[in-house]
Amino acid sequence: MVKAHPWPGMFNYPLQKGPMTPLRKRLLEDMQLRSLAQGTQDTYVRSVSRLAHYYHKSPDLITEQELRDYVMELNTGKLVKRSTAKLQLCGIKFFFRNTLQRRWPSLALMRSPKGRRLPVVLSPEEVWRILEAVRFPVYRVCLTTIYTCGLRVSEGISLQVRSVDSARMMLRVLGKGSKEREIPLPEKTLLMLRDFWRTHRSAQWLFPARVDHRNYTRHVPVDNVQNAFAKARRQSGVKKPAHVHTLRHSYATHLLEAGVNLRVIQAILGHLSLQTTSVYTHLTPGLIASVSRTINEVVDPR
């Protein structure tokens, strides 16, 4: 009979319903001390939980060799998608290095598979076809704001009334790592937000969830916004495998095609490294066409 470990089912249901063992409590405290974002904390807990389920024992009982074997399996893409393997590995390394204080040489060797797939990008026409197909105003306005301001979905749903600086036409956003940044706010987006706010008049949230009739105590759930986008994409006839984050990729690509400087786009998106933003140079047909014309002029000056 397999002995149950103290982390059963942690990735199958909300974390607050899982058993709060001393080990898990310590991991949560370590992540909070590091000021990791809530989404990152959830991902790290699920990563350790998956590892524990794989060996059917508490993660503090896993040996260095067992961890080596697991990471090798993780990097093959058999356990999770390759795109997820990097986050899984980060969570596991954080747990063993910080919570368990392991000093195993193997931890320094472990790396996720290299290589990066280019993100899906929608044309402006495809973006608006999808947005116009969103049925409920709260999701349509939220998704439109996410696109027109280049936001992450977590940034969009948590926008507050005080986030809007209409005098300066700027939007203040709380991004990853609780870092604030200001983003240019398009005039049409401001007018849309004002019209929508008049329908609920929440004192705090731009996109409130309705609880107990008109008692708006929290913002709309991320799952609702993602499901609304997925349904609208299917109804719009757009065949690309787009999701909410695709709006952010599309926004950045459209800005670059319009001639906006890459460093300006980096600041708007809140990227720490220009290398992260530079992926969009591979996604712009307009930029490629412009470079091709320049090259032709250089090599054939006639």
C-alpha positions in Angstrom: 0.0 0.0 0.0 1.4 3.4 -1.0 1.9 5.7 1.9 0.0 9.0 1.5 2.1 12.1 1.7 1.0 15.4 3.3 0.4 17.3 0.0 -2.4 15.3 -1.6 -4.3 16.8 -4.6 -2.8 20.2 -4.2 -2.9 21.0 -7.8 -6.5 19.8 -8.4 -8.4 22.3 -6.4 -7.9 25.8 -4.8 -4.8 26.0 -2.6 -6.7 27.3 0.5 -8.5 23.9 0.6 -5.3 21.9 0.8 -3.8 20.7 4.1 -1.7 23.3 5.8 1.3 21.2 6.9 4.3 22.8 8.6 6.4 22.2 5.4 3.9 23.9 3.1 3.5 26.7 5.6 7.2 27.2 5.6 7.3 27.3 1.8 4.5 29.9 1.7 6.4 32.1 4.2 9.6 31.8 2.3 7.9 33.0 -0.9 6.2 35.8 0.9 9.5 37.0 2.4 10.8 37.0 -1.2 7.7 39.1 -2.2 6.8 36.7 -5.0 3.6 37.5 -6.8 0.5 35.4 -5.8 0.4 33.7 -9.2 4.0 32.7 -8.8 3.4 31.4 -5.3 0.5 29.2 -6.6 2.6 27.9 -9.4 5.5 27.0 -7.1 3.2 25.1 -4.7 1.7 23.2 -7.6 5.2 22.3 -8.8 6.3 20.8 -5.5 2.9 19.1 -5.2 3.4 17.4 -8.6 6.9 16.3 -7.6 5.5 14.8 -4.4 2.7 13.0 -6.3 5.2 11.6 -8.8 7.1 9.8 -6.0 4.2 9.3 -3.6 6.0 10.7 -0.7 6.6 14.0 1.1 8.9 16.2 -0.9 11.4 16.6 1.9 12.1 12.8 1.7 13.1 13.0 -2.0 16.7 12.2 -2.7 19.1 14.1 -4.9 19.1 11.3 -7.5 15.3 11.1 -7.5 15.2 14.9 -8.2 17.7 14.5 -11.0 15.6 11.8 -12.6 12.4 13.8 -12.2 14.0 17.0 -13.8 15.2 14.9 -16.7 11.7 13.6 -17.3 10.3 17.1 -16.9 12.6 18.4 -19.6 11.5 15.8 -22.1 8.0 17.3 -22.1 6.4 14.0 -21.0 5.1 15.3 -17.6 4.1 18.8 -18.6 4.3 21.0 -21.7 7.8 22.3 -22.5 6.4 25.8 -22.0 5.5 24.9 -18.5 8.6 23.1 -17.6 10.6 26.2 -16.8 8.1 27.4 -14.2 7.9 24.0 -12.7 11.7 23.8 -12.4 11.9 27.3 -10.8 9.4 26.3 -8.1 11.2 23.0 -7.4 14.6 24.7 -7.1 13.2 27.4 -4.9 11.7 24.8 -2.5 14.9 22.7 -2.2 17.3 25.7 -2.0 15.4 28.0 0.3 12.8 26.0 2.2 14.8 22.7 2.7 18.2 24.4 2.5 19.6 21.7 0.4 23.1 22.3 -1.0 23.1 19.7 -3.7 25.5 20.2 -6.6 22.7 19.0 -9.0 20.6 22.1 -8.3 23.2 24.3 -10.0 23.2 22.1 -13.1 19.4 21.9 -13.6 18.1 24.0 -16.5 15.0 24.1 -18.5 15.1 23.3 -22.2 16.3 26.2 -24.3 14.4 27.5 -27.3 11.5 29.9 -27.6 8.4 29.7 -29.7 7.2 32.9 -31.2 3.9 34.0 -29.7 0.7 34.1 -31.7 -0.2 37.6 -33.0 -3.6 38.8 -34.3 -4.0 41.5 -36.9 -6.0 44.6 -35.8 -8.9 43.4 -37.8 -8.9 40.0 -36.0 -8.6 41.7 -32.6 -11.7 43.8 -33.1 -13.6 40.9 -34.6 -13.1 39.0 -31.4 -13.8 41.9 -29.1 -17.0 42.7 -30.8 -18.1 39.1 -30.3 -17.8 39.4 -26.5 -21.3 39.3 -25.2 -21.2 40.8 -21.7 -20.1 44.5 -21.3 -17.9 43.9 -18.3 -15.8 41.4 -20.2 -15.8 43.3 -23.5 -14.7 46.5 -21.8 -12.1 44.7 -19.7 -10.6 42.9 -22.7 -10.7 46.0 -24.8 -8.7 47.8 -22.1 -6.2 45.0 -21.9 -5.6 45.3 -25.7 -5.5 49.1 -26.0 -3.2 49.4 -23.0 -1.1 46.2 -23.5 -1.9 44.8 -20.1 -1.5 41.4 -18.6 -4.8 39.8 -17.7 -4.0 40.1 -14.0 -3.3 43.8 -14.4 -6.5 44.4 -16.4 -9.0 42.7 -14.0 -7.5 44.4 -11.0 -7.7 48.0 -12.3 -9.2 50.4 -9.8 -11.0 53.7 -10.3 -8.0 55.6 -8.9 -5.8 53.9 -11.6 -7.1 56.4 -14.2 -5.4 59.7 -14.4 -7.7 61.5 -16.9 -5.9 64.8 -16.6 -2.7 63.3 -17.9 -4.3 60.6 -20.0 -2.3 57.9 -18.2 -3.2 54.6 -16.6 -1.4 53.5 -13.5 -0.8 49.7 -13.4 0.4 47.5 -10.6 2.5 44.9 -12.5 4.7 41.9 -11.6 6.5 42.1 -8.3 4.2 44.9 -7.2 6.0 47.3 -9.5 3.9 50.3 -10.7 4.2 51.8 -14.1 2.2 54.3 -16.1 0.8 53.6 -19.5 -0.6 56.0 -22.1 -4.4 55.9 -22.0 -6.2 56.2 -25.4 -9.0 58.7 -25.4 -11.5 56.2 -26.7 -10.6 53.8 -24.0 -11.1 56.5 -21.4 -14.6 57.4 -22.8 -15.5 53.7 -22.8 -14.4 53.2 -19.2 -16.4 56.2 -18.1 -19.6 54.9 -19.9 -19.1 51.5 -18.4 -18.5 52.8 -14.9 -21.8 54.7 -14.9 -23.5 51.3 -15.1 -22.2 50.1 -11.8 -20.5 53.1 -10.0 -18.2 50.9 -7.9 -16.2 53.1 -5.6 -13.1 50.9 -6.1 -13.1 48.6 -9.1 -13.3 49.4 -12.8 -14.4 45.8 -13.5 -16.3 44.7 -10.4 -17.9 41.3 -9.9 -21.5 41.5 -8.8 -22.0 39.9 -5.4 -25.3 40.2 -3.5 -26.9 42.3 -6.2 -25.1 45.6 -6.2 -22.5 44.9 -3.5 -19.3 45.1 -5.5 -16.7 43.8 -3.2 -14.1 42.4 -5.6 -13.0 42.5 -9.2 -14.1 40.0 -11.9 -12.4 36.6 -11.7 -9.7 35.9 -14.2 -11.3 32.6 -15.3 -14.5 34.5 -16.4 -12.5 36.9 -18.6 -10.5 34.1 -20.2 -13.6 32.0 -20.9 -15.4 35.1 -22.4 -12.4 35.6 -24.7 -12.3 32.0 -25.7 -16.0 31.9 -26.5 -15.8 35.1 -28.5 -12.8 33.9 -30.5 -14.7 30.8 -31.6 -17.8 32.8 -32.5 -15.7 35.4 -34.4 -14.4 32.8 -36.8 -10.7 33.6 -36.0 -8.8 30.3 -36.3 -5.5 31.3 -34.6 -4.9 29.7 -31.2 -5.2 33.0 -29.4 -5.9 33.6 -25.7 -6.1 36.8 -23.6 -2.4 37.2 -23.4 -2.3 37.3 -27.2 -3.9 40.7 -27.0 -0.8 42.0 -25.2 1.5 40.4 -27.9 -0.7 41.9 -30.6 -0.6 45.4 -29.0 3.2 45.4 -28.8 3.5 44.1 -32.4 1.1 46.8 -33.7 3.0 49.5 -31.9 6.3 48.3 -33.4 4.8 48.2 -36.9 3.6 51.8 -36.4 7.2 52.9 -35.7 7.2 53.1 -31.9 10.7 52.8 -30.5 11.4 49.4 -28.9 12.6 50.9 -25.6 9.3 52.8 -25.4 7.4 49.6 -25.9 9.6 47.9 -23.2 8.6 50.6 -20.7 4.9 50.4 -21.6 4.9 46.6 -21.2 6.9 46.7 -18.0 9.6 44.4 -19.2 12.8 44.4 -17.1 15.0 43.4 -20.1 15.0 44.7 -23.6 15.7 41.2 -24.7 12.2 40.2 -23.6 10.7 42.9 -25.8 12.9 42.2 -28.8 10.9 39.0 -29.6 8.4 41.3 -31.3 10.9 42.3 -33.9 10.4 38.8 -35.3 6.6 39.2 -35.6 6.3 42.3 -37.7 5.8 41.9 -41.4 5.8 45.6 -41.9 9.2 45.9 -40.2 10.6 43.1 -42.3 9.3 44.7 -45.5 10.9 48.0 -44.5 14.3 46.3 -43.8 14.1 44.5 -47.1 13.6 47.7 -49.0 16.6 49.3 -47.2 18.8 46.3 -48.0 17.8 46.4 -51.7 18.7 50.1 -51.8 22.1 49.5 -50.2 23.2 46.6 -52.4 21.7 48.1 -55.6 22.2 51.9 -55.4 21.3 52.4 -59.1 
